[in-house]
């Protein structure tokens, strides 16, 4: 006996065809034609990597000019290596960024910086101005908010 297609087999069984029709009608009613409500804002808690993705990406973007020593996305820690600005080679900086929470909040970000100056053929620790750290935090938070905003708009 030759192989029959699925529809040909159903054609021989009126009860099965009727049951299939009822199931199709029932499923057609599930959609209801209603649109799902759209979120007002992009989620502020995006944690597919262990910490807030917006803060993580913004931190990496903001520190992209510095060589990275360590980047641990599950722990939320980014440590740069020493960086000397070519226009001021007698000074170098090292930055550590810690993301402390899964939410996009200002208190979920901690930035620490170290500074050294060249003296007597070696490097000597020097104080970092508080404004430098605050400015870097502000840059990262602004970038994170921009990333969140573009995720909502895009």
Buried (B, 14 or more C-beta within 10 A) or exposed (E): EEEEEEEEEBEEEEEEBEEEEEEEEEEEEEEEEEEEEEEEEBBBEBEEBBBBBBBBBBBBBBBEEBEEEEBBBEEBBBBBEBBBEEEEEEBBBBBBBBBBBBBBBEEBBBBEBBBBEEEEEEBEEEEBEEEBBEEBBBBBBEBBBEBBEEBEEE
